Amino acid sequence: MSEFVEKVRALVRTGDVRISEHGYDELAEDRLNAREVLGGVEAAVIVEEYLTFPKGPCGLFLQQDRTGAPIHVVWGIPRGHDKPAVLITAYRPDTGRWDQTFTRRR
């Protein structure tokens, strides 16, 4: 497991989380709630990591909603800081753009 993934999980466990405005908009658009996204990070699978992203390291996680359906969540940590974990966006992946595992782009 990557150090970044473990850091995000540890921050979520301690409640050191911020949800971006865009994250709130996307949660509402796909009828997701913050609790299910926060609760799913422990079992999440990292799909892509962007450790040199200008705003700070971030990664695309494959998680599940409360019904077990796949969701993609982008988590980040602000550049130059150790916290908080920032929920940047969360959405239901498009089956036309992802393979059946939702871990590889078509």
C-alpha positions in Angstrom: 0.0 0.0 0.0 1.3 3.4 -0.8 2.3 5.9 1.8 -0.2 8.4 0.3 -3.1 6.0 0.6 -2.2 5.2 4.2 -1.9 8.9 5.1 -5.4 9.6 3.6 -6.9 6.7 5.5 -5.3 7.8 8.8 -6.6 11.4 8.3 -10.1 10.1 7.6 -10.0 7.9 10.7 -9.2 10.9 12.9 -11.8 13.1 11.2 -9.2 15.4 9.8 -11.2 15.9 6.5 -12.4 18.7 4.4 -14.8 18.5 1.5 -14.2 20.9 -1.4 -17.1 22.9 -2.8 -16.8 20.9 -6.0 -16.9 17.7 -3.9 -20.1 18.7 -2.3 -21.6 19.5 -5.7 -20.6 16.2 -7.1 -21.8 14.2 -4.1 -25.2 15.8 -4.4 -25.3 15.3 -8.2 -24.7 11.6 -7.9 -26.9 11.2 -4.7 -24.0 10.2 -2.5 -23.6 11.3 1.1 -20.4 12.2 2.8 -20.7 9.5 5.5 -20.7 6.7 3.0 -17.7 8.1 1.1 -15.8 8.6 4.4 -16.8 5.2 5.6 -15.6 3.5 2.4 -12.0 4.8 2.3 -10.7 1.9 4.4 -11.7 -0.7 1.8 -10.8 1.6 -1.2 -8.5 0.5 -3.9 -6.1 3.1 -5.4 -6.6 3.4 -9.2 -4.3 6.3 -10.0 -1.9 8.5 -7.9 -0.9 12.0 -8.9 1.8 12.7 -6.3 3.3 15.7 -8.1 0.0 17.5 -8.8 0.6 21.2 -8.4 -2.0 21.7 -5.6 -0.6 18.7 -3.7 -0.6 14.9 -3.9 -3.9 13.3 -4.8 -5.3 10.0 -6.0 -8.3 8.4 -7.6 -9.8 5.8 -5.3 -12.3 3.1 -6.2 -14.8 2.8 -3.4 -18.3 1.5 -2.9 -21.5 3.2 -1.9 -23.8 1.9 0.8 -25.4 -0.5 -1.8 -22.0 -1.9 -3.0 -22.1 0.1 -6.3 -18.7 1.5 -7.4 -17.8 5.1 -6.9 -14.7 7.0 -7.7 -13.3 9.4 -5.2 -10.4 11.8 -5.6 -8.6 12.5 -2.3 -5.9 15.0 -1.9 -3.6 16.6 0.7 -2.7 20.3 0.2 0.8 20.9 -1.0 3.2 21.7 1.8 0.9 20.4 4.5 0.4 17.1 6.3 -3.4 17.5 6.6 -6.3 17.6 6.1 -7.4 14.9 3.7 -9.5 16.7 1.1 -12.4 15.0 -0.7 -11.9 16.7 -4.1 -14.7 14.9 -6.0 -16.8 11.8 -5.9 -18.9 10.3 -8.7 -20.3 7.2 -10.1 -18.0 6.1 -12.9 -19.3 6.0 -16.5 -19.3 2.3 -17.7 -18.5 3.6 -21.2 -15.3 5.1 -20.0 -14.0 2.4 -17.6 -13.6 -1.3 -17.8 -15.8 -3.7 -15.8 -13.4 -3.4 -12.8 -13.6 0.5 -12.9 -9.8 0.5 -12.5 -8.8 1.0 -16.1 -9.9 3.6 -18.6 -11.2 2.4 -22.0 
